[in-house]
């Protein structure tokens, strides 16, 4: 078994983020993280069974990887995924996220699968993986709290200095 791979989805796992040397160095401007969370996977598991929930995870992983192409995609938690990519700005990141959402939400069998999405773009104030990850996670949390399926970008959309990750 690959220690850097997720056995269910075949994606990279969270551990692999921190073993890749390039991710430990400052990012140039324009590198972004998009974190997404499958809405109510627990409800899907409870209603349709864990085997179907696993199918949703695997199919979501395949759809995300197809849209991401050669870009790295991680399954970083039970129903959380992370994509890293270069962007020209917030509008470019939002277009990418809309493509992700459309690909993920097109299901058959009367099943509705949605995602909350949060993003963070590297800047001089935030340019290392753990900070970008924290901001993307925070943005995803804000999307879920607002119950919006649109991408929320930190710090642009909901910035609150109380949530600023501590600098090393």
Protein Blocks (a to p, Z undefined) as FASTA:
>chain_A
ZZkbcfklopacfklmmmmmklmpccdehiacdddddehklmmmmmnojklmmmmmmmmm
mmmmmmnomaccddfbfklccdddddfbjklmmmmmmmmmmmmmmcghhiacdddddddd
ddfklccfklmmmmmmmmmmmmmmnopabdcddfklmgcfklpccdZZ
